[in-house]
């Protein structure tokens, strides 16, 4: 077994487990949880439905990232990661992560506004937590963009090296 298989095989097993867990959450856990929230708090209005939609779309973004990561691992094993084909998958990862971040920022802004304008909900912990999550999400998305640029540079260098040889 090559050195790369020691990383690729366990990562693929973990990706499958996470993907299956996310499907279970989308289909069974989240709808029941938010239905219960709506039943217990009828005055919450559309918020449980909004949160359910948000959670399902966020999970869908993570599932897209998992599928693209699987494809990139296939390219790694075939020693084709430094090819234009890999950029298709990396670009999809960037867009999925950006979409997840935009949804998180939008929902967080809405929830912070609701908390700020509702005196009985004015707990500083929730807005601080939401702001922290948005900032961390931005860091992750921008880090992936930088890694994409590094992959582009490495691909160009490898192409140049192959032309020399």
Residue pairs with C-beta under 8 A, 6 or more apart in sequence:
4 76
4 77
5 77
8 73
8 76
8 77
11 69
11 73
12 70
12 73
15 66
15 69
15 70
18 62
18 66
19 63
19 66
19 67
22 59
22 62
22 63
22 66
23 63
25 55
25 59
26 56
26 59
26 60
30 52
30 55
30 56
30 59
31 52
34 48
34 49
34 51
34 52
34 55
35 48
37 44
37 48
37 51
38 44
38 48
38 49
41 48
50 107
51 107
54 103
54 107
57 100
57 103
58 100
58 103
58 104
61 96
61 97
61 99
61 100
61 103
62 96
62 100
64 92
64 93
64 96
65 93
65 96
65 97
68 89
68 90
68 92
68 93
68 96
69 89
69 93
71 89
72 81
72 86
72 89
72 90
75 81
75 83
75 85
75 86
75 89
80 86
81 151
82 151
82 154
82 155
82 158
82 159
83 155
84 155
86 151
86 155
87 148
87 151
87 152
87 155
90 144
90 147
90 148
90 151
91 148
93 144
94 141
94 144
94 145
94 148
97 140
97 141
97 144
98 141
100 137
101 134
101 137
101 138
101 140
101 141
104 133
104 134
104 137
105 134
105 137
108 130
108 131
108 133
108 134
111 126
111 130
112 126
112 127
112 130
112 131
114 121
115 121
115 122
115 123
115 126
115 127
116 122
116 127
